[in-house]
Amino acid sequence: MAKAKWIGGFLGLLSGGPIGALAGFVLGALFDTMSNDSSIVAEGYDGNSYYRTDQARMNAGTRNGFLFSLLTLASYVIKADGKIMHSEMEAMRNFLRTNFGEVAVKEGNDILKQLFERQNQMEAQQPGSYRQTIIDCCMQLSAVLTLEQRLQLLNLLAALAKADGHVTSEEVAVLKEITQYLRLSETELNSMLGLGSTSLRDAYAVLEITETATDDEVRAAYKRMVVKHHPDRVASLGDDIRAAAEKKMREINEAKDIIYKSRGL
């Protein structure tokens, strides 16, 4: 995955706005490297501007926008406590490696460095300005991405927060903020934070219900989750995003099994 595949074709999808501005900054910083990348042409760059000519390019534009948005929001989550820890960056690299392949590690890391640099610049000039940019980005994404795409974006951010084995209160706070402006619910965030847990309490959170739910309500909740998070709903974002959605579905099934076992269903 070349850098162009994280950004290339993106401006054709979301020209202007806060995300376009950040993408433009990163493109400028990485221009010398990217200008010799032939994959830019393959993803919709004619040497002067980005373009879309068919459904495949439209899908590529959506995917690139999704990936760049993931890194943009990740830059905010990683610095939730005001600093960048080596362990957090190592967790981010492992996250990129697991979800997008080895080649994505360096390239995603390079883009993140530029986003951190932009964050530092903006905060030095006007404290709180990067936070406002993230809010504006989330609002832009809420108007462009489908519900299923926004859910998958939040799922990946929650997985990133959990990647080092510990989710801090600062990370939870910024995830709640992102959730709000993506027009998603705190219940949906709690569901994603509970994925992969073996506790009964978290299993109920995953299905977005409480322990007082009846057996029929449990069954109905599981069916809703299957429809809501079906991997086919994000297939246009690429095989790796679909694979992440499939992993999420397996974890939803595991949560259901924990509840069913506890109830003898």
C-alpha positions as CSV (number, residue, x, y, z in Angstrom):
1,M,0.0,0.0,0.0
2,A,1.7,3.2,-1.2
3,K,1.1,6.6,0.5
4,A,-1.0,7.5,-2.5
5,K,-3.4,4.7,-1.5
6,W,-3.9,6.4,1.8
7,I,-4.5,9.8,0.3
8,G,-4.6,9.5,-3.5
9,G,-8.0,10.1,-5.0
10,F,-9.2,11.4,-1.7
11,L,-9.5,15.0,-2.6
12,G,-11.8,14.1,-5.4
13,L,-14.1,12.5,-2.8
14,L,-13.9,15.2,-0.1
15,S,-12.4,18.3,-1.7
16,G,-12.3,21.2,0.7
17,G,-13.3,21.0,4.3
18,P,-11.1,20.2,7.3
19,I,-10.1,16.8,6.1
20,G,-9.2,18.1,2.7
21,A,-7.0,20.8,4.4
22,L,-5.2,18.2,6.5
23,A,-4.8,15.9,3.4
24,G,-3.3,18.9,1.5
25,F,-0.8,19.6,4.3
26,V,0.3,15.9,4.3
27,L,0.5,15.7,0.5
28,G,2.7,18.8,0.4
29,A,5.0,17.4,3.1
30,L,5.3,14.1,1.3
31,F,5.2,15.4,-2.2
32,D,8.8,14.6,-3.1
33,T,8.2,10.9,-2.3
34,M,4.8,10.7,-3.7
35,S,5.4,12.5,-7.0
36,N,7.4,9.5,-8.2
37,D,4.8,6.9,-7.0
38,S,3.2,5.4,-10.1
39,S,0.3,4.1,-8.0
40,I,-1.0,7.7,-7.8
41,V,-2.0,7.4,-11.5
42,A,-3.7,4.1,-10.8
43,E,-5.7,5.6,-8.0
44,G,-6.8,8.6,-10.0
45,Y,-4.2,11.3,-10.3
46,D,-3.5,12.8,-13.7
47,G,-0.5,14.9,-12.7
48,N,-2.5,18.0,-11.9
49,S,-5.6,16.9,-10.0
50,Y,-7.5,13.9,-8.6
51,Y,-10.5,12.6,-10.6
52,R,-13.1,9.8,-10.6
53,T,-14.1,8.2,-13.8
54,D,-16.1,5.1,-12.8
55,Q,-17.5,3.1,-9.8
56,A,-14.1,1.5,-9.1
57,R,-12.5,4.9,-8.7
58,M,-15.4,6.1,-6.6
59,N,-14.9,3.1,-4.3
60,A,-11.1,3.9,-4.3
61,G,-11.8,7.5,-3.3
62,T,-14.1,6.4,-0.5
63,R,-11.5,3.9,0.7
64,N,-8.7,6.4,0.6
65,G,-10.9,8.9,2.5
66,F,-11.7,6.3,5.0
67,L,-8.0,5.3,5.5
68,F,-6.8,8.9,5.8
69,S,-9.6,9.7,8.2
70,L,-8.6,6.8,10.3
71,L,-5.1,8.1,10.6
72,T,-6.3,11.6,11.3
73,L,-8.6,10.5,14.1
74,A,-5.9,8.1,15.4
75,S,-3.5,11.1,15.7
76,Y,-5.9,12.6,18.1
77,V,-6.5,9.4,20.1
78,I,-2.8,8.7,20.4
79,K,-2.1,12.1,21.9
80,A,-5.2,12.0,24.1
81,D,-3.0,12.5,27.2
82,G,-0.9,15.3,25.6
83,K,2.1,13.2,24.7
84,I,3.2,10.4,22.4
85,M,4.5,7.3,24.2
86,H,6.8,4.8,22.5
87,S,4.5,2.0,23.6
88,E,1.5,3.8,21.9
89,M,3.4,4.2,18.6
90,E,4.5,0.6,18.7
91,A,0.9,-0.4,19.3
92,M,-0.1,1.7,16.4
93,R,2.5,0.0,14.2
94,N,1.3,-3.4,15.2
95,F,-2.3,-2.3,14.5
96,L,-1.3,-1.2,11.0
97,R,0.6,-4.4,10.5
98,T,-2.3,-6.6,11.6
99,N,-5.0,-4.8,9.7
100,F,-3.3,-3.5,6.6
101,G,0.0,-5.4,6.1
102,E,3.7,-4.9,6.7
103,V,4.1,-2.3,3.9
104,A,1.5,-0.1,5.6
105,V,3.5,0.2,8.7
106,K,6.1,2.7,7.5
107,E,3.8,4.6,5.2
108,G,1.0,5.0,7.8
109,N,3.7,6.0,10.3
110,D,5.1,8.7,7.9
111,I,1.6,10.2,7.5
112,L,1.0,10.1,11.2
113,K,4.3,12.0,11.8
114,Q,3.0,14.7,9.5
115,L,-0.3,14.9,11.3
116,F,1.5,15.1,14.6
117,E,3.6,18.0,13.2
118,R,0.5,19.8,12.0
119,Q,-1.1,19.3,15.4
120,N,1.9,20.8,17.1
121,Q,1.9,23.8,14.7
122,M,-1.8,24.4,15.2
123,E,-1.7,24.1,19.0
124,A,1.3,26.5,19.2
125,Q,-0.6,29.1,17.2
126,Q,-4.0,28.6,18.9
127,P,-4.5,26.1,21.8
128,G,-7.5,23.9,21.2
129,S,-7.5,24.4,17.4
130,Y,-6.6,20.8,16.5
131,R,-9.4,19.5,18.7
132,Q,-11.8,21.8,16.9
133,T,-10.4,20.5,13.5
134,I,-11.0,16.9,14.7
135,I,-14.6,17.8,15.6
136,D,-15.1,19.4,12.2
137,C,-13.6,16.4,10.5
138,C,-16.0,14.1,12.3
139,M,-18.9,16.3,11.3
140,Q,-17.8,16.2,7.7
141,L,-17.4,12.4,7.8
142,S,-20.9,12.0,9.4
143,A,-22.3,13.6,6.3
144,V,-20.3,11.6,3.8
145,L,-19.8,8.1,5.1
146,T,-22.6,5.6,5.6
147,L,-23.6,4.5,9.1
148,E,-21.8,1.1,8.5
149,Q,-18.6,2.9,7.4
150,R,-18.7,5.2,10.4
151,L,-19.3,2.2,12.7
152,Q,-16.3,0.4,11.2
153,L,-14.1,3.6,11.6
154,L,-15.0,3.8,15.3
155,N,-14.4,0.1,15.7
156,L,-10.9,0.4,14.3
157,L,-10.2,3.4,16.6
158,A,-11.5,1.4,19.6
159,A,-9.2,-1.5,18.6
160,L,-6.3,0.9,18.4
161,A,-7.0,2.2,21.9
162,K,-7.0,-1.4,23.2
163,A,-3.9,-2.4,21.2
164,D,-1.5,-1.8,24.1
165,G,-3.7,-3.8,26.5
166,H,-5.0,-0.8,28.4
167,V,-7.5,1.9,27.6
168,T,-6.9,5.1,29.5
169,S,-9.5,7.5,30.8
170,E,-8.1,10.1,28.4
171,E,-8.6,7.7,25.4
172,V,-12.1,7.0,26.5
173,A,-12.9,10.7,26.7
174,V,-11.6,11.5,23.2
175,L,-13.3,8.3,21.8
176,K,-16.6,9.5,23.3
177,E,-16.1,12.9,21.7
178,I,-15.3,11.4,18.3
179,T,-18.4,9.1,18.7
180,Q,-20.6,12.1,19.4
181,Y,-19.6,14.1,16.3
182,L,-19.7,11.0,14.0
183,R,-23.3,10.9,15.0
184,L,-23.0,7.5,16.7
185,S,-24.0,6.5,20.3
186,E,-22.0,5.9,23.4
187,T,-23.7,2.5,23.6
188,E,-22.1,1.7,20.2
189,L,-18.7,2.8,21.5
190,N,-19.1,0.7,24.6
191,S,-20.0,-2.3,22.4
192,M,-16.8,-1.9,20.5
193,L,-14.7,-1.5,23.6
194,G,-16.1,-4.7,24.9
195,L,-15.3,-6.8,21.8
196,G,-12.8,-9.5,22.5
197,S,-13.5,-9.6,26.3
198,T,-14.5,-12.9,27.9
199,S,-16.5,-11.2,30.7
200,L,-20.3,-11.6,30.8
201,R,-20.7,-7.9,31.6
202,D,-18.8,-6.9,28.5
203,A,-20.7,-9.5,26.4
204,Y,-24.0,-7.7,27.2
205,A,-22.4,-4.4,26.3
206,V,-21.2,-5.9,22.9
207,L,-24.9,-6.7,22.1
208,E,-25.9,-3.2,23.3
209,I,-28.2,-4.6,26.0
210,T,-28.2,-5.0,29.8
211,E,-28.2,-8.1,32.0
212,T,-31.9,-7.5,32.7
213,A,-32.8,-8.2,29.1
214,T,-35.2,-11.2,28.5
215,D,-34.1,-14.2,26.5
216,D,-36.2,-12.9,23.5
217,E,-34.6,-9.5,23.8
218,V,-31.1,-11.1,23.8
219,R,-32.0,-13.0,20.6
220,A,-33.4,-9.9,19.0
221,A,-30.4,-7.9,20.0
222,Y,-28.0,-10.4,18.4
223,K,-30.0,-10.4,15.2
224,R,-29.8,-6.6,15.1
225,M,-26.1,-6.7,15.5
226,V,-25.6,-9.2,12.7
227,V,-27.5,-6.9,10.3
228,K,-25.9,-3.7,11.6
229,H,-22.3,-5.0,11.4
230,H,-22.4,-7.4,8.5
231,P,-19.1,-7.3,6.6
232,D,-20.8,-7.0,3.3
233,R,-21.9,-3.5,4.3
234,V,-18.2,-2.2,4.1
235,A,-17.0,-4.4,1.3
236,S,-16.5,-1.4,-1.0
237,L,-13.7,-0.2,1.3
238,G,-11.5,-3.1,0.4
239,D,-10.6,-6.7,1.5
240,D,-8.6,-5.6,4.6
241,I,-11.5,-3.4,6.0
242,R,-13.9,-6.3,5.2
243,A,-11.5,-8.6,7.1
244,A,-11.6,-6.3,10.1
245,A,-15.4,-6.3,9.9
246,E,-15.4,-10.1,9.8
247,K,-13.2,-10.2,12.9
248,K,-15.7,-7.9,14.6
249,M,-18.5,-10.2,13.6
250,R,-16.7,-13.2,15.1
251,E,-16.3,-11.3,18.4
252,I,-20.0,-10.4,18.3
253,N,-20.7,-14.2,18.0
254,E,-18.4,-14.9,20.8
255,A,-20.2,-12.4,23.0
256,K,-23.5,-14.0,22.1
257,D,-22.2,-17.5,22.9
258,I,-21.1,-16.2,26.4
259,I,-24.5,-14.9,27.1
260,Y,-26.3,-18.0,25.7
261,K,-24.1,-20.3,27.8
262,S,-24.8,-18.3,31.0
263,R,-28.6,-18.6,30.3
264,G,-28.6,-22.1,29.1
265,L,-29.9,-21.1,25.7
